[in-house]
């Protein structure tokens, strides 16, 4: 019991807050929250190691579902933040826009469609992340789970049955709400991840073709020869001007 209380307390106090929602929807590149810390919290690790108290198969299954529901909230939101951070870091929208401008009509239409799908998937993912969830995204089902665990540890008898039933209702409702929210977040993440991969596959040949068509960078020797030629031409122009001035003065005399 002490281990579980410690784990639950740590879950509620040490878990990193959810990534802050974006302030504006003006451009998808501005919609990325800061990625969460990659390491698992100490509380989460302790709760993984905790064992459910004695109870019926249904009680034990609900106890485990409460743990999984809280983990699913954190993991789905962390995945969303990581995807948004990746897409923003790769500058996918800007690269696709540049590729559209370079491409011929047919290729430009294809690239524009890919960009449109990425933009929509990105916005949908951010909207799912930042909208009001039916459950506390910071605590998850931590409190209902703690109450249910405590009720399961009461000595067998009428009091235990009553306490377990009351706590069961709250925890089951929390697990159900968490499932609705996390399923929506996971679906949005899957669509966003697929759009990112499609953008990368489409950009690879488009950018490779642009790089091949670009003029090769000038080597050091060629650069030095060009500079020498420019200095020689500048010197010759100066000499011509000097001769012209000398001739004008001679005619005037």
Beta strands, then each sheet from edge to edge (+ up, - down):
end
